[in-house]
Amino acid sequence: MKLGVGQRALAIAAFGFLATAFAAPAAADTASEIRALKARLSKLEADEARAKREAKAAAQHAVAGAHAAAAGSPPAPQHWYERLSLRGYTQMRYNDILNGGPFYNDISTVGDKSVGPRQNFFIRRARMILSGDVSDHLYLYFQNDFASSPSGTFSNSATFNAPTSLAGQAVYYYYNPVFPYPGYNQVGNYSSAPGNFGQIRDLYADIYFDKDKEFRVRAGQSKIPFAFENLQSSQNRLALDRADAVNSCCKDERDLGLFFYYTPKHLRPVFRDLVKNNLKGSGDYGMVGFGVYNGQGANRIELNKGTHLVARFTYPYVFENGQVVEASVAGYTGRFVPYTTGIRPSLGGGTNWAGFVPLNIPYSAIGAGFTPYVAGSGWNNLGNYQLSQYGAVNGWGPFAANGGNGVRDSRVVVNAVIYPQPFGLRAEWNWGVGPQLNATQTAIEAKRLTGGYVEASYKYEDKEFGTGVYFPFVKWQYYNGGSKFDNNAPMMRIYELEAGVEYQPLPELEFTVNYSKMDRTNTQAAPYRQFQANLVRMQLQWNY
């Protein structure tokens, strides 16, 4: 039989009283001692009753809280700093050009400024992300990159004189030093190009219209819902760079605008877990998404009054065995104003013989200060034209001072994904029309484009020895179209094969080694020549 606190106290007191009585005569009045003991006993019983009441109340509160959580009731109010979280990741790279053929100085890529001659270590990304729910209807996301760098560290421009009759050959040999011609070898100019400064990547607010957060509007600078790989975070991507075929649509994958997303309640955990479970998902950009945005790219000034429109539909299907297959289609349309700079027009852009000028063109017509004109629409009266001699071959003609309203820019993309459990396969392809420098390099016009990629991967988790997770992969990409965000929107031809492995010894640490066999256009400087190269590239990423 278990005794209560009061009973135990009474027994102890009685035992002490008897022991004292047998040991010696009473030194005080027995009645007063009994009253004192009864008072102590009453106090102990009251304390015990109060403790039982408090324990019962705490248990009832805990049960009520569990029921409220199960019913979806909002959590207890928090301070603003308890609702926001801070995280990020950093990527450090190193590349080694195994061979680059005769056009070593042309080796460069749009997606990674560390690819090129005389390059060593490079901080590709240094991201800090502040995010969280301010309330049940407002979510904030602010991502800054502290490894931003300006473009243009090597220039092919130089000044030289040549007889008019040799102008074409002189320019060709000047751009192609593999064919030595006295006095006309290429001379490069370097410029001071500091890097590693802070720049906004994302700054937006998600405004939810319902308690299940199925409907939301995203306002601010954020990713454009076009193409799976553009939406996939660089923190999760296997290949070191996105495929140019789809990434050429959207500089930094982002722009400023308003986007509407609808994600059914049952699909929200699917999109979340594809990222959380290390399956290289893209995140939740809605089952349905559409929006309106500037169109000139992230952190860039809008140059026309028009906007771009985009729409996307995707659906991830979950099989009974847990495998997930996702398919999507997206498209956008608008008008883009290209950026221009002075060049020396020539033939052969996007080929190995770029830089050739026919003999019948006077040397004065290929001066280095020539700027291609933008064949934009929206200027329909002489007051909006400038008459300018833009080449003896073309003669006098209209010159749209700022490209008018821009050049047509429209695309559609389809993609399919089998997530790596353990085999993975992903493919995307897009078609469209966009700004592109013409064959004579005198005007930027709307030209057709096409391209895409296929990537196969395998996820191996070493559970026997606990060495980590391995992702071997191989990727092929092709693109034929304009590089609209580069100066003069030159033609870009890409045939590229890469293979590599991503190793994750710890969730917070990743190391990737990648081999690339490149056949692509140098879109950074005229005459926009094709080059072939083999590269080994490495990246160390730490997450925090």
Secondary structure, DSSP 8 states (H G I E B T S, - for coil): ----HHHHHHHHHHHHHHHHHHHS--SS-HHHHHHHHHHHHHHHHHHHHHHHHHHHHHHHHHHHHHHHHHTT-------HHHHEEEEEEEEEEEEEEEE-TT-GGG---SS-TT-STT--EEEEEEEEEEEEEEETTEEEEEEEEEEE--S-SEE--------GGGHHHHHHHHH-TTS--TT-----EE------EEEEEEEEEEEE-STT--EEEEEEEEE-S--HHHHS-TTT-SSSS--HHHHTTSGGGEEEEEEEEE--TTTHHHHHHHHHTTS-------SEEEEEE-SS-TT----SS--EEEEEEEEEEE-TTS-EEEEEEEEEEEEE------B---B-TTSTTTTB--TTS-GGGG-TTB--EE--S---SGGG-EEEE--TTT-EEEE-TT-TT-EEEEEEEEEEEE--SSEEEEEEEEEEEEEEE-TTSSEEEEEEEEEEEEEEEE-EEETTT--EEEEEEEEEEEEEEE-TTSTT--EEEEEEEEEEEEEEEETTEEEEEEEEEEEEE--SSTT--EEEEEEEEEEEEEE-
